[in-house]
């Protein structure tokens, strides 16, 4: 059971660790081909290259805020919608460098290149989080996943856990027992009514550049969640005119799993990895949504003791 960061682990370079084989597309590729590839491979971004040299990156968020109201996006080149000259790290830089970049920015993906700017890998928030948590499998297994919870029993089961609370720098097991009320985002999402149509919803998405919607009924009960991944997967073939006659309720993820603000970071981590969630909605005892919690929030929280020394 790990109680401190393994600093030797964080000083490893990207050449020394196993990263996913990179998938990239050439500059000048038609945008619809890029989007279809992302949807079929279930990936959140693709690097754009000239030859092997990285020139841009295209993400689900780029699709949500740049493409959805352009009826001609399918025929245009990806260069018009990609984020050009993205932040990147070199293969001889370290995992600690990646933690610093994730900690300071809002990136979910960091391209890894060689000294010539040639793409070698893409490091995701999920990749770095799995790497960070090595050695803590035992404590996370003890905490377990949590889905069908009853708030009446929360205080009872919290008394059953014991953990070592050290004051050392970096990670200790007590962090996994941090209540989510200390961690969730009260921004980074929009609360919308279940009756909203897609045109109104996506107008709000483009204006605010917020791509997570918590869907409520009567301003109280949480009915669903909708993210940029739902948009890319389910609505990439719709025109702007189509959106006016379609409703968010028919495309959201209904009745999403939630966690109470008293639940632990360990519960959130286990639910995210076991059920492949990127976002978890945090609610109060009446199931009223208070905010949401995502993988990047976890990385920023866990990295605080490591970065801010």
C-alpha positions as CSV (number, residue, x, y, z in Angstrom):
1,X,0.0,0.0,0.0
2,X,1.7,3.2,-1.1
3,X,1.6,6.2,1.2
4,X,4.0,8.6,-0.7
5,X,4.8,9.4,-4.2
6,X,7.4,7.2,-5.9
7,X,9.5,10.1,-7.2
8,X,11.7,7.7,-9.2
9,X,8.6,6.8,-11.1
10,X,7.9,10.4,-11.9
11,X,11.4,11.1,-13.1
12,X,11.1,8.5,-15.9
13,X,11.0,9.9,-19.4
14,X,8.4,9.0,-22.0
15,X,11.0,6.9,-23.8
16,X,11.1,4.7,-20.7
17,X,7.4,4.1,-20.2
18,X,4.9,2.3,-22.4
19,X,2.5,4.7,-24.2
20,X,-0.2,3.8,-26.7
21,X,0.8,3.6,-30.3
22,X,-0.1,6.9,-31.9
23,X,-2.8,7.3,-34.5
24,X,-2.6,10.5,-36.5
25,X,-4.1,11.9,-39.7
26,X,-2.5,14.0,-42.4
27,X,-3.0,17.7,-42.7
28,X,-5.5,18.4,-45.4
29,X,-7.7,15.4,-44.5
30,X,-11.4,16.1,-44.9
31,X,-13.0,16.8,-41.5
32,X,-15.7,14.2,-41.8
33,X,-13.1,11.5,-42.2
34,X,-11.4,12.6,-39.0
35,X,-14.6,12.7,-37.1
36,X,-15.7,9.3,-38.3
37,X,-12.4,7.8,-37.3
38,X,-12.7,9.3,-33.8
39,X,-16.2,7.9,-33.4
40,X,-15.3,4.4,-34.7
41,X,-12.2,4.2,-32.5
42,X,-13.9,5.8,-29.5
43,X,-11.1,8.2,-29.0
44,X,-11.2,11.8,-27.9
45,X,-8.6,13.4,-30.1
46,X,-6.4,12.9,-33.1
47,X,-3.0,14.6,-33.8
48,X,-2.7,16.3,-37.3
49,X,0.6,15.9,-39.1
50,X,2.5,17.1,-42.1
51,X,4.5,14.0,-42.9
52,X,5.4,12.9,-39.3
53,X,5.6,16.4,-38.0
54,X,2.9,17.6,-35.6
55,X,1.0,20.7,-36.8
56,X,-2.2,20.5,-34.9
57,X,-4.7,18.5,-32.8
58,X,-8.4,18.0,-33.2
59,X,-10.6,17.1,-30.2
60,X,-14.2,16.4,-29.4
61,X,-14.4,19.8,-27.9
62,X,-13.1,21.3,-31.2
63,X,-16.0,19.5,-32.9
64,X,-18.5,20.8,-30.4
65,X,-17.6,24.4,-30.5
66,X,-16.3,24.8,-34.1
67,X,-18.1,22.4,-36.4
68,X,-21.7,21.9,-35.2
69,X,-23.1,25.2,-36.7
70,X,-21.1,24.9,-39.9
71,X,-23.3,23.0,-42.4
72,X,-20.3,22.6,-44.6
73,X,-17.9,21.2,-42.0
74,X,-18.0,17.7,-43.6
75,X,-16.5,19.0,-46.9
76,X,-13.8,21.3,-45.3
77,X,-10.3,20.3,-44.4
78,X,-9.4,19.5,-40.8
79,X,-6.9,22.4,-40.8
80,X,-9.8,24.8,-40.5
81,X,-11.0,23.3,-37.2
82,X,-7.9,21.9,-35.5
83,X,-6.0,23.6,-32.7
84,X,-2.8,24.6,-34.5
85,X,0.6,24.3,-32.9
86,X,-0.6,22.7,-29.7
87,X,1.4,22.4,-26.5
88,X,3.6,19.3,-26.6
89,X,6.3,17.6,-24.7
90,X,9.5,15.8,-25.9
91,X,10.1,12.1,-25.5
92,X,13.1,12.9,-23.3
93,X,10.9,14.9,-20.8
94,X,9.5,13.2,-17.8
95,X,6.2,12.2,-16.3
96,X,6.6,15.0,-13.8
97,X,6.7,17.5,-16.7
98,X,3.4,16.1,-17.9
99,X,1.9,16.4,-14.4
100,X,3.0,20.1,-14.3
101,X,1.3,20.8,-17.6
102,X,-1.9,19.0,-16.7
103,X,-1.9,20.8,-13.4
104,X,-1.6,24.3,-14.9
105,X,-3.7,23.9,-18.0
106,X,-7.1,22.4,-18.9
107,X,-5.7,20.0,-21.4
108,X,-7.0,16.4,-21.6
109,X,-4.4,15.3,-24.1
110,X,-0.7,16.2,-24.6
111,X,1.2,15.2,-27.8
112,X,4.6,13.7,-27.3
113,X,7.2,14.5,-30.0
114,X,10.9,13.9,-30.7
115,X,13.4,16.8,-31.2
116,X,12.3,17.1,-34.8
117,X,8.7,17.7,-33.9
118,X,7.6,14.3,-35.1
119,X,4.6,12.8,-33.3
120,X,5.5,9.7,-31.1
121,X,2.5,9.4,-28.7
122,X,-0.5,11.2,-27.2
123,X,-0.7,11.2,-23.4
124,X,-4.2,11.4,-22.0
125,X,-5.4,12.4,-18.6
126,X,-6.5,8.9,-18.1
127,X,-3.1,7.6,-19.0
128,X,-1.3,9.8,-16.5
129,X,-3.9,9.1,-13.8
130,X,-3.4,5.3,-14.1
131,X,0.3,5.8,-13.9
132,X,0.1,8.1,-10.9
133,X,-2.0,5.5,-9.0
134,X,0.4,2.6,-9.4
135,X,1.0,0.9,-6.0
136,X,-2.4,2.0,-4.6
137,X,-4.5,-0.8,-6.0
138,X,-5.0,-2.4,-2.5
139,X,-6.5,0.7,-0.9
140,X,-8.7,1.4,-3.9
141,X,-10.0,-2.2,-3.9
142,X,-10.9,-1.8,-0.3
143,X,-12.9,1.3,-1.0
144,X,-14.6,-0.3,-4.0
145,X,-17.2,1.1,-6.5
146,X,-20.5,2.7,-5.5
147,X,-23.6,3.0,-7.6
148,X,-26.9,2.3,-5.8
149,X,-26.2,4.2,-2.6
150,X,-28.5,5.4,0.2
151,X,-27.5,8.6,1.9
152,X,-28.9,7.3,5.2
153,X,-26.1,4.8,5.5
154,X,-23.2,7.0,4.3
155,X,-22.1,8.0,7.8
156,X,-22.3,4.4,9.0
157,X,-20.0,3.0,6.4
158,X,-17.4,5.8,6.6
159,X,-16.8,4.6,10.2
160,X,-15.7,1.2,8.9
161,X,-12.6,2.6,7.1
162,X,-9.3,3.3,8.7
163,X,-6.2,4.7,7.1
164,X,-2.8,6.1,7.8
165,X,-2.9,9.9,7.7
166,X,0.7,11.0,7.2
167,X,2.0,14.5,6.8
168,X,4.5,13.7,4.2
169,X,4.7,15.5,0.9
170,X,2.9,14.0,-2.0
171,X,0.4,11.2,-2.1
172,X,-0.7,9.4,1.0
173,X,-3.6,7.0,1.5
174,X,-5.7,9.6,3.3
175,X,-6.2,11.4,0.0
176,X,-8.5,8.6,-1.2
177,X,-10.8,9.4,1.7
178,X,-11.2,13.0,0.8
179,X,-14.9,14.0,0.7
180,X,-16.0,15.0,-2.8
181,X,-17.5,18.2,-1.4
182,X,-14.0,19.5,-1.3
183,X,-13.2,18.6,-4.9
184,X,-16.2,18.9,-7.3
185,X,-16.5,21.7,-9.8
186,X,-19.3,24.2,-9.4
187,X,-18.5,25.5,-12.9
188,X,-17.4,23.8,-16.1
189,X,-20.9,22.7,-16.8
190,X,-24.4,24.1,-17.6
191,X,-27.6,23.1,-16.0
192,X,-30.4,22.9,-18.7
193,X,-34.0,21.9,-18.7
194,X,-35.0,18.6,-20.2
195,X,-37.3,20.4,-22.7
196,X,-34.5,22.3,-24.4
197,X,-34.0,21.6,-28.1
198,X,-30.6,20.9,-29.6
199,X,-30.3,24.2,-31.4
200,X,-30.7,26.1,-28.2
201,X,-28.5,23.7,-26.3
202,X,-25.6,23.8,-28.8
203,X,-25.9,27.6,-29.1
204,X,-25.2,27.7,-25.4
205,X,-22.4,25.2,-25.8
206,X,-20.7,27.3,-28.4
207,X,-21.1,30.6,-26.6
208,X,-19.9,29.3,-23.3
209,X,-17.4,26.7,-24.6
210,X,-18.8,24.5,-21.8
211,X,-19.4,21.0,-23.1
212,X,-21.0,19.3,-20.2
213,X,-24.8,19.7,-19.6
214,X,-26.6,18.4,-16.5
215,X,-30.2,17.9,-17.6
216,X,-32.9,18.6,-15.0
217,X,-36.7,18.4,-14.8
218,X,-38.6,21.2,-13.0
219,X,-35.3,22.7,-11.9
220,X,-34.8,20.0,-9.3
221,X,-34.5,16.3,-10.3
222,X,-31.4,15.2,-12.3
223,X,-32.6,13.4,-15.5
224,X,-29.4,13.0,-17.5
225,X,-26.0,14.2,-18.6
226,X,-24.8,15.2,-22.1
227,X,-21.2,15.8,-23.1
228,X,-19.3,16.5,-26.3
229,X,-18.7,12.8,-26.7
230,X,-22.5,12.3,-27.0
231,X,-22.5,15.0,-29.6
232,X,-19.8,13.5,-31.7
233,X,-21.2,9.9,-31.4
234,X,-24.9,10.6,-31.9
235,X,-25.3,13.8,-33.8
236,X,-22.5,14.2,-36.2
237,X,-24.8,13.5,-39.2
238,X,-27.3,16.2,-38.3
239,X,-27.6,19.6,-40.0
240,X,-28.2,22.9,-38.3
241,X,-31.8,22.8,-39.4
242,X,-32.2,19.3,-38.0
243,X,-31.2,20.6,-34.5
244,X,-34.2,22.8,-34.3
245,X,-36.6,19.9,-34.3
246,X,-34.6,17.6,-32.0
247,X,-34.5,17.6,-28.2
248,X,-31.6,17.0,-25.8
249,X,-33.7,14.5,-23.8
250,X,-33.5,12.0,-26.7
251,X,-29.7,12.1,-26.9
252,X,-28.5,12.5,-23.4
253,X,-27.3,9.7,-21.1
254,X,-30.4,9.2,-18.9
255,X,-30.3,8.7,-15.2
256,X,-26.5,8.9,-14.8
257,X,-24.8,7.3,-11.8
258,X,-24.1,10.0,-9.1
259,X,-22.1,10.3,-5.9
260,X,-23.1,12.1,-2.8
261,X,-20.9,15.1,-1.7
262,X,-20.0,13.0,1.3
263,X,-18.6,10.1,-0.7
264,X,-14.9,9.7,-1.2
265,X,-12.4,10.4,-3.9
266,X,-11.7,6.7,-3.9
267,X,-15.3,6.0,-4.9
268,X,-15.0,8.4,-7.8
269,X,-11.8,6.9,-9.0
270,X,-13.2,3.4,-8.9
271,X,-16.4,4.3,-10.6
272,X,-14.5,6.2,-13.4
273,X,-12.2,3.3,-14.2
274,X,-14.7,0.5,-13.7
275,X,-17.6,2.0,-15.7
276,X,-15.5,4.1,-18.0
277,X,-16.8,7.5,-16.9
278,X,-15.1,10.7,-17.6
279,X,-17.6,12.8,-15.6
280,X,-19.4,12.0,-12.4
281,X,-22.2,14.2,-11.1
282,X,-22.1,15.2,-7.4
283,X,-25.4,15.6,-5.7
284,X,-26.8,16.4,-2.2
285,X,-29.1,14.2,-0.1
286,X,-32.1,15.2,-2.2
287,X,-30.2,14.2,-5.4
288,X,-30.0,17.9,-6.5
289,X,-26.9,18.3,-8.6
290,X,-24.2,20.4,-7.0
291,X,-21.5,20.0,-9.7
292,X,-19.4,17.5,-11.6
293,X,-16.1,15.9,-11.2
294,X,-13.9,14.6,-14.0
295,X,-10.5,12.9,-14.6
296,X,-8.7,16.2,-15.0
297,X,-10.0,17.4,-11.6
298,X,-8.5,14.2,-10.1
299,X,-5.1,14.8,-11.7
300,X,-5.0,18.4,-10.5
301,X,-6.0,17.4,-7.0
302,X,-3.5,14.5,-6.7
303,X,-0.8,16.6,-8.3
304,X,-1.1,19.5,-5.9
305,X,1.2,18.0,-3.3
306,X,3.7,16.9,-6.0
307,X,3.8,20.2,-7.9
308,X,3.4,22.9,-5.2
309,X,6.4,22.1,-3.2
